[in-house]
């Protein structure tokens, strides 16, 4: 019996070049198991993302995309076809331009006879707009330490934007017998394949998928997208092959985030620091505290990464040449700080100032006692 679905599948397959026809699948096979996402909103553009998944994918395949002004997709603003390949995990990064500022759009993808879920996004306001901004800030979503109730709640909010400030994944293996609600699949992540699998596990979460499909995101990384406490080209374990691991991690990060094609990494380098204006209200500066920083001062013997040290025992901490952002990024940030916007928002990964529970110049080991009537923060 010929059905409407089978006719549609035949029509889609007939429109593909012969090289792709042999890989066409039934329309009821989900090829978009990691969901959809959007990001990097500008007044006239936004980035649309997905990744084609499943067994027996060809090396290259066509992915169709549509961007509509309405949820029913009866008013199409833009549509097109992207060729994606296995070298970049069949990830799709589309950046339609010429859009209207401060407007909601809906988008979806199609490939191999399957169609993705639809997502909603929006563009930023025009430069002279005084429009308000409803945003959420999130970070450090370790999958094996609990369910994503916060994402479920957030998806019910009317948000314009999500700022994600790092640690989208964690590279650790789950501890044995740790009583976690759910566990990481596999051990410590070090290779491109393993990073891809870890992102796929995180992105399989329905609540996270729902929030990605609800509003555009602006994202930066911290350390766990690569390795705990890494700094520039130095890992916590002083791995001499760390550059290869960092390159794999950066590639997998780009493959799974709504970044434009222009931000695709080049081996172990990927620039993520950028600016996003929200009308006259705010300028958002996204910075990178990991790739260009000086390694942490006074580490433990044979180790990299952070360490608790006394200031008097670590004079390197007072070296004015040390930098968290690197000279070039520091200059970029200073030159872009805006006096024309009511707010400058610094989207970054780490503490803004030195933190200590005791006087770093004191000899006492114990933390200071709280004042009477006041609580002591941990």
C-alpha positions, 0 to 999 in steps of 0.5 A: 500500500502506498502511503503519503509518507512513502511518497514523500520519502521517494520524492526526497530520495529522488532529489538527491544525487545518486551517491546519496540515494543508496544511504537513504533510510526510512523516514521513521529512523531518527537521524537527529538524536542529539537535538537542535540548537542555535547561537551567536545571535546578531541583529541580522543573523544567527547560527543553526546547529545539529548533527546527523547521527546513526549507523551506516552514514556516508562520508558526505551527505546533504542536510536541508534546513529551513528557517521560518517566521512562524512555528507552522513553517508556512512563512519560510524566511530562508532555506538551503542545503549543507554538505556535511562530512564524517571528518567533522562528525556530520555536524551542521553549522548554518549561519543565515544572514539578512534576517530581521532584528529582534525577531523570533524564528523557527528552524528544522533540518532534514537528511536521509528521509528524516526530519529533526525536531523544530527549534525556536531562536531569535535575533538580537535587537538593532543597534539603536534599540532599548529592548530589555534582555531576559537571560539565564546563566549556567555552567558546570553541568556534570552529567553523572551528579544528577538530573538536569532539573534546572534545564527543565525549569528554564525551558518553561521560562520566556528567555531571550538568551542563555549564557553558558560559562563553561564545563559543558562536559566533564572528562572524568570517568565516574567513580566506582560505587559512588552511588551516582544517579547516572554514570558517564559512559567510558573512562577518562576522555582523551581522544577525539572519538571519546570526546564525541561520545561524551558530548553525545551522552550529554546531549542525549538528555531531554531537558538539555535538548529542550533548552537548546531548542528554546532559545539561542545560546552564547557559550564559552569553555572552561577546563573540563571540556579538555582537562581539569585545570589545564593552562595553555599547552600544559595539562594537569599531568604534564602530558608531553602529548597534550597538544594532540589531546587539546586539538581533539577536544577543541574539534569535538567542542566546535562540532557540538556547539552552535558556532559559525563555520568561521570559528572552526578550530585549526588543530589545537587553536580555536578563538572563542572570545567575541562580542555580542551587542544587545541593542543599546542595553548591553555588550556581552564580551565572551573571553577565554581563560584557558587557551592563552593563560600562563600556567598556574604558579607554584604547582605541586612537584611533578604536576600542573594545574592549581594548588593552594599556596601561601603568598609569601611562599610563592612570589610568582603570584606577584609577577606583573607579567603573568596573564590570565587572558594573554596580552592580545586578548587583554588588549582586545577586551580593553579596546572593546569595553563600551561606554555607549551601552548601559551594561558591559557583561563579561562572560567568563569562566573563573573567579574575578579576584583572589579567593582565600578562606584565610590570610595568605600571609598568616602562618596559621593553618586554620580558617578564620572564625566567623564574626558573632552573628554572621555566617561563614561562607564556604 
